[in-house]
Amino acid sequence: MGETPKTALHRYEQESSMRYVTSFERLARQEGIEIGLLEKGRESLLEVLRIRFEDVPRELVETINQIKHDSILTMLHRQAITIASVEEFMVVVNQQLASGEQSAEDA
């Protein structure tokens, strides 16, 4: 049995629209993955700080939650493991954010 013109048109429309939806979904999925990685990086960093220092100042938590670069979170995570105090860590965070902002302005 052959396909009727109406059925063929309907199938074509579905296939055509699926390509756009698929592209959109792919972009949305990638953005979701990136957001998830940032959230996980922040959570891991804060967990290390809480384990090591118990009290993490609210200001520091809020600052960490505003970081939008995975590379900065990774570097800070490494620092959090070895640094001597939360106060020293706050200095490192402020230095990193200041140098990160300068790099963004230069770009």
Beta strands, then each sheet from edge to edge (+ up, - down):
end
